[in-house]
């Protein structure tokens, strides 16, 4: 079956056709390690993670590269902050480790390579040299700039016209450039105090003098520009031409526009066939951002909610849609995860009991498993629609609960297939961790809590507090526990 993706460059949802029918090359723009990662970053990570997991599940060999930007003026701006060290390299090392820890906490499948800018400066210099030799870039004052007017397709990704673009880079560069929209490939010297202090916290003393790492180059001592790094690392660890480039929506311009220009000018090949951009995570109507201070760190979110709830939150909206972080969306994610986890544990507990038999066949359960697999696959083929994929698993959870509640003789094969679907689709593809050590104790405790809530509800009904009783019923149903009042008492399906 055909896989479809939304390609920013074409502006359309299109069939995905890798160069090699059996293998896929994927590059994800990683984080500038200048601060602790927040849930906005994690949304990109998790969506990219699910994409590569699904492509692997679909039978492709996937090579996934995700960079680490450890050379940047924002990193220099943190020099001297408590516990971070007195050099750009020390600050970067601190936050790189933090990012790695967060990725592992979120159960991200490891990329094949996590290249860092600081270890790819020779490749960056070589790439810049190729652009200068080909006439796409020029040296000025020890810096090197890309001439955007030389690249005819400049603006094709973002839909902008060269002559209408705002100037790129700090004001100090404008006098050196042939066109205001030209962007730096190599910057002479270190990071100036003005550039560093622009990003420095107000409570820290301002920096004076040039800071940051520098390297020798044919144009003098200096540092790589921001955009050139991803081209060099993608070409080094993947190829001049890759299948999928993933990044946040806020990177379309200028970062990805510039990546295309410099990569294709250097190689003469199309850099990436499919540009997939993950829409932003918002809170209170604004994008979650370190600069705005409206963020929740990954480490705090995982510590408070657990990795499965955080992942469920981040896959509950398709990558092409804006997502809102709020108490309501977190509550919904919590309920969805608990409903899946409970159904999985009930199914696993049932097939390991003496009530599970080989001959009984529940056609409804087996059909539900097949339907869930089909609907999940259709959702993921339709542009990685994770929200619809989660809905397919929730329908399966309901089918499992109906089977376990409706009989004393379990369909071993049907439940076994359901457990496999949860583990394969929810685990291997969505990255959820069903076997977290809770096991039978968690199922027993959940049953006891539900029975306690049902007892309280019955007491409220007896006392005539029907509004309160209805509220408890609604809360139970949100967790996948159906309560129907009859003349003979309440009928419960879990």
C-alpha positions in Angstrom: 0.0 0.0 0.0 1.2 3.5 -0.8 2.5 5.8 1.9 1.5 9.5 1.7 3.2 12.5 3.2 2.7 16.3 3.3 5.5 17.9 1.5 6.1 21.5 2.3 8.1 22.1 -0.9 5.3 21.0 -3.2 2.6 22.2 -0.8 0.7 19.0 -1.4 0.1 15.6 0.2 1.9 13.2 -2.1 2.9 9.6 -2.5 6.2 8.7 -0.8 8.6 7.0 -3.1 12.2 6.6 -1.8 15.1 6.5 -4.2 15.9 3.0 -3.1 12.6 1.0 -2.8 14.0 -0.8 0.2 15.8 1.9 2.1 15.0 5.4 3.4 17.3 8.2 4.3 15.9 10.5 7.0 17.4 13.7 8.5 15.8 15.4 11.5 16.9 18.9 12.5 17.9 18.6 16.1 18.3 21.0 19.0 20.6 23.8 19.7 21.9 22.7 23.1 21.6 26.1 25.0 18.9 25.2 27.5 16.9 22.3 28.8 14.6 20.8 26.2 10.9 21.5 26.5 7.7 19.8 25.3 7.8 21.8 22.1 11.1 20.2 21.2 9.8 16.8 22.3 6.8 17.1 20.0 9.2 17.2 17.0 11.3 14.4 18.5 8.3 12.1 19.1 6.7 12.7 15.8 10.0 12.1 13.9 10.5 9.0 16.1 7.1 7.6 15.2 7.7 8.3 11.5 10.9 6.3 11.4 9.4 3.5 13.6 6.5 3.2 11.2 8.7 3.1 8.1 10.7 0.4 9.7 7.5 -1.5 10.7 6.4 -1.1 7.0 9.5 -3.0 5.9 11.9 -0.2 4.9 15.5 -0.1 6.1 15.7 3.3 7.7 18.9 5.3 8.3 18.0 8.2 10.6 20.4 11.1 11.4 19.5 13.8 14.0 22.0 16.5 14.6 23.1 18.3 17.7 24.0 22.0 17.3 26.7 22.6 19.9 28.2 25.7 18.3 26.0 28.8 18.5 25.9 32.2 20.0 22.9 31.2 22.3 25.3 28.6 23.9 28.0 31.2 24.4 25.3 33.4 26.1 25.0 30.8 28.9 28.8 30.8 29.7 29.4 31.4 33.4 25.9 30.5 34.5 25.7 28.4 37.7 27.0 24.8 37.0 27.4 25.3 33.3 31.1 26.0 33.0 33.1 28.9 31.5 33.4 27.8 27.9 31.0 27.2 25.0 32.1 23.6 24.9 31.3 23.0 28.6 27.9 24.6 28.3 27.2 22.5 25.2 28.3 19.3 26.8 26.0 19.9 29.8 22.9 20.4 27.7 23.8 17.7 25.2 23.8 15.2 28.1 20.5 16.7 29.2 19.0 16.2 25.7 20.3 12.6 25.6 18.8 11.9 29.0 15.4 13.3 27.9 15.4 11.3 24.7 16.0 8.1 26.6 13.3 9.0 29.2 10.8 9.5 26.3 11.7 6.0 24.9 12.9 7.5 21.6 14.4 4.9 19.3 18.1 5.8 18.9 19.0 7.5 15.7 21.8 5.9 13.7 24.0 9.0 14.2 23.8 12.1 16.4 26.4 14.3 14.7 27.6 17.5 16.4 28.7 20.6 14.6 32.0 20.9 16.6 33.2 17.6 15.1 32.2 18.4 11.5 34.0 21.7 11.0 36.4 20.2 8.4 33.4 19.0 6.3 31.7 22.4 6.7 34.9 24.2 5.5 35.1 21.9 2.5 31.5 22.4 1.6 31.9 26.2 1.9 35.0 26.0 -0.3 33.0 24.2 -3.0 30.3 26.9 -2.9 33.0 29.6 -3.3 34.7 27.8 -6.2 31.3 27.4 -7.9 30.5 31.1 -7.6 27.6 30.7 -5.2 29.4 32.2 -2.2 31.9 35.0 -1.7 34.4 36.1 1.0 34.1 39.5 2.7 36.1 40.6 5.7 37.1 37.1 6.7 33.5 35.9 6.5 31.8 34.0 3.7 28.3 34.6 2.5 25.9 32.7 0.2 24.7 34.8 -2.7 20.9 34.1 -2.8 20.5 35.7 -6.2 22.7 33.1 -7.8 20.4 30.3 -6.8 17.3 30.5 -9.0 15.0 28.4 -6.8 15.7 30.4 -3.7 12.3 30.9 -1.9 10.6 27.9 -3.4 10.2 26.2 0.0 8.8 29.2 1.9 7.1 30.9 -1.1 9.0 34.1 -0.8 10.6 36.4 -3.3 14.3 37.4 -2.9 13.7 41.1 -3.4 11.0 41.1 -0.8 13.0 39.4 2.0 14.1 41.0 5.2 17.9 41.2 5.8 19.4 38.0 7.2 21.9 38.1 10.1 23.0 40.9 12.5 23.2 44.5 11.4 27.0 44.4 11.6 27.1 42.0 8.6 25.0 44.2 6.2 27.8 46.4 5.0 29.8 43.3 3.9 27.0 41.6 1.9 26.1 42.0 -1.7 22.4 41.6 -0.9 20.7 42.0 2.4 19.2 38.5 2.3 22.6 36.8 1.7 23.4 34.6 4.7 26.6 33.7 6.5 28.3 30.4 5.8 31.4 31.3 7.8 31.7 34.0 10.4 35.0 35.7 11.0 36.4 35.6 14.6 34.4 34.5 17.7 31.0 35.6 19.0 30.9 39.3 19.7 29.7 40.6 23.0 26.7 42.2 21.3 25.6 38.9 19.7 26.1 36.9 22.9 24.4 39.4 25.3 21.4 39.6 23.1 20.6 36.1 24.2 22.0 36.3 27.8 19.8 36.1 30.9 19.2 39.5 32.6 20.5 38.2 35.9 23.9 37.2 34.5 26.6 39.8 34.1 27.1 40.9 30.5 30.0 39.3 28.6 32.9 41.4 27.2 35.3 40.5 24.5 34.9 37.8 21.8 33.9 34.4 23.1 33.3 30.9 21.8 35.2 28.3 19.8 37.0 29.3 16.6 38.7 27.3 13.9 41.3 28.0 11.2 39.9 28.3 7.7 41.1 29.5 4.2 39.3 32.8 5.0 40.8 33.2 8.5 39.9 32.2 12.1 36.2 31.9 12.6 33.1 29.8 13.1 30.5 28.0 11.0 27.2 29.8 10.2 24.1 28.2 11.5 22.6 26.9 8.3 25.6 25.2 6.7 26.0 22.7 9.5 23.0 20.6 8.6 23.9 20.4 4.9 27.4 19.2 5.8 26.2 16.7 8.4 23.4 15.3 6.2 25.8 14.9 3.3 28.4 13.3 5.5 26.2 10.7 7.1 23.5 10.2 4.5 24.0 11.4 1.0 23.9 14.5 -1.2 20.3 13.4 -1.9 18.0 12.2 0.9 14.4 11.0 1.0 12.9 12.8 4.0 14.0 15.9 5.9 12.0 16.5 9.1 11.9 19.7 11.2 9.8 22.1 13.1 7.5 24.5 11.3 9.5 27.5 12.6 12.5 26.3 10.6 11.0 26.6 7.1 12.5 30.0 6.7 15.3 30.8 6.9 17.0 27.6 8.0 15.5 25.0 5.6 15.3 27.5 2.7 19.0 28.1 3.2 19.8 24.4 3.5 18.2 23.7 0.2 20.1 26.6 -1.5 23.6 25.7 -0.3 23.1 21.9 -0.6 21.8 21.9 -4.1 24.2 24.6 -5.3 27.1 22.5 -4.1 26.0 19.1 -5.3 23.8 19.9 -8.3 21.2 17.4 -6.9 17.9 17.8 -5.2 18.7 17.8 -1.5 15.6 16.3 -0.1 12.6 14.9 -1.9 10.1 15.3 1.0 10.1 18.2 3.5 8.0 17.3 6.5 7.3 20.0 9.1 5.9 19.4 12.5 3.5 22.1 13.6 4.1 23.9 16.8 3.0 23.1 20.3 1.1 26.0 21.8 0.2 27.1 25.3 -2.2 30.0 25.9 -2.3 30.7 22.2 1.4 31.2 21.7 4.1 28.7 20.6 5.9 27.0 23.5 9.3 28.7 23.6 12.3 29.1 25.9 12.4 32.8 24.9 8.8 33.4 25.9 9.2 31.5 29.2 5.9 29.6 28.6 7.5 26.2 28.5 7.4 22.9 30.4 10.7 21.0 30.4 10.7 17.4 29.2 12.4 16.2 32.4 9.7 17.8 34.6 6.9 16.6 32.4 8.2 13.0 32.5 8.8 13.1 36.2 5.3 14.4 36.9 3.2 12.5 34.3 5.4 9.6 33.2 6.8 8.9 29.7 3.7 7.2 28.4 1.3 10.0 29.2 3.8 12.5 27.6 4.1 10.4 24.5 0.3 9.9 24.3 -0.1 13.7 24.5 2.3 14.3 21.7 0.9 11.7 19.3 -2.7 12.6 20.0 -2.5 15.3 17.3 -1.2 14.7 13.8 2.1 16.4 13.0 0.4 18.6 10.4 -1.9 20.1 12.9 -1.3 22.7 15.6 -1.3 21.2 19.1 -2.3 22.8 22.4 -0.8 22.0 25.8 -3.3 22.5 28.6 -4.7 20.7 31.6 -7.5 19.5 29.4 -5.2 18.0 26.8 -3.0 16.4 29.4 -6.0 15.0 31.2 -7.3 13.5 27.9 -3.9 12.0 27.2 -3.8 10.5 30.7 -7.2 8.9 30.3 -6.3 7.5 26.9 -3.0 6.0 28.2 -4.7 4.5 31.2 -7.4 3.0 29.1 -4.9 1.3 26.8 -2.7 0.2 29.6 -5.7 -1.3 31.5 -7.0 -3.2 28.5 -3.5 -4.5 27.7 -3.0 -5.7 31.3 -6.5 -7.3 31.4 -5.9 -9.1 28.2 -2.4 -10.3 29.4 -3.8 -11.4 32.7 -6.7 -13.3 31.0 -4.6 -15.3 28.6 -2.3 -16.4 31.5 -5.3 -17.7 33.5 -7.0 -21.1 33.5 -10.1 -19.5 32.0 -8.3 -19.1 28.7 -9.0 -22.0 26.3 -7.9 -23.0 22.8 -11.3 -23.8 21.3 -13.6 -20.9 22.1 -13.6 -18.2 19.4 -15.1 -14.8 20.0 -15.6 -13.6 16.4 -16.3 -10.1 17.6 -13.0 -9.9 19.4 -11.0 -11.3 16.5 -12.7 -9.0 14.0 -11.9 -6.1 16.3 -8.2 -7.0 16.3 -8.2 -7.2 12.5 -10.0 -4.0 12.2 -7.7 -2.2 14.6 -4.6 -3.4 12.6 -6.2 -2.3 9.4 -7.4 1.1 10.7 -4.0 1.7 12.4 -2.1 1.0 9.2 -4.4 3.1 7.1 -4.0 6.0 9.5 -0.2 5.8 9.4 -0.1 5.5 5.6 -2.3 8.6 5.4 0.5 11.0 6.3 1.4 9.5 9.7 -2.0 10.3 11.2 -1.2 9.4 14.8 -4.4 10.6 16.2 -6.4 8.2 14.1 -3.9 5.5 14.9 -4.5 6.0 18.6 -8.2 5.9 18.1 -7.9 2.4 16.4 -6.1 1.1 19.5 -8.7 2.6 21.8 -11.4 0.7 19.9 -9.4 -2.4 20.4 -9.2 -1.7 24.1 -13.0 -1.5 24.2 -13.3 -4.8 22.4 -10.9 -6.5 24.9 -12.9 -5.2 27.9 -16.2 -6.4 26.4 -14.7 -9.9 25.9 -13.2 -10.1 29.4 -16.4 -8.8 31.0 -18.7 -10.8 28.9 -17.5 -14.4 29.4 -16.0 -16.8 31.9 -14.2 -18.7 29.2 -11.7 -16.6 27.3 -10.7 -16.8 23.7 -7.0 -17.4 24.1 -6.1 -16.8 20.5 -8.2 -13.6 20.2 -6.7 -12.1 23.4 -3.2 -13.2 22.3 -3.6 -11.4 19.0 -4.9 -8.3 20.9 -1.9 -8.3 23.1 0.4 -8.6 20.1 -1.4 -5.7 18.4 -1.0 -3.5 21.5 2.7 -4.4 21.7 3.4 -4.1 17.9 1.4 -1.0 17.0 1.3 0.8 20.3 4.7 -0.3 21.5 7.0 -0.8 18.4 5.4 2.0 16.4 4.0 4.6 18.8 6.7 3.9 21.4 4.4 3.3 24.3 5.7 1.0 27.0 3.0 -1.4 28.2 5.1 -3.7 30.2 6.3 -1.2 32.8 6.5 -3.6 35.8 3.0 -2.8 37.0 1.6 -6.2 35.9 -1.2 -8.0 37.7 -0.9 -5.8 40.8 -1.9 -2.7 38.7 -4.9 -4.5 37.2 -6.0 -5.7 40.7 -5.5 -2.2 42.1 -7.4 -0.6 39.2 -10.3 -3.0 39.7 -10.4 -2.3 43.4 -10.5 1.5 42.8 -13.2 1.1 40.2 -15.3 -1.0 42.6 -14.8 1.7 45.3 -16.0 4.4 42.9 -19.0 2.3 42.0 -19.9 1.8 45.7 -19.6 5.6 46.3 -21.8 6.2 43.2 -24.5 3.8 44.5 -24.4 5.6 47.8 -24.9 8.9 46.1 -27.9 7.5 44.1 -29.4 6.1 47.2 -29.1 9.5 48.9 -30.8 11.1 45.9 -27.6 12.9 44.7 -28.2 12.0 41.1 -26.1 14.8 39.6 -23.1 13.6 41.6 -23.8 10.0 40.6 -24.0 11.0 36.9 -20.7 12.8 37.2 -19.0 9.7 38.6 -20.5 7.6 35.8 -19.2 10.1 33.2 -15.7 10.0 34.8 -15.7 6.2 34.7 -16.8 6.1 31.1 -13.9 8.5 30.2 -11.6 5.7 31.5 -13.3 3.1 29.4 -15.7 1.7 32.1 -19.2 1.7 30.9 -22.0 1.9 33.5 -25.6 1.3 32.7 -28.3 1.6 35.3 -31.1 -1.1 35.2 -33.9 -2.2 37.5 -31.6 -4.9 38.8 -28.7 -2.5 39.6 -25.8 -1.2 37.6 -24.3 -3.2 34.7 -20.6 -2.6 34.3 -18.4 -3.2 31.3 -14.7 -2.5 31.7 
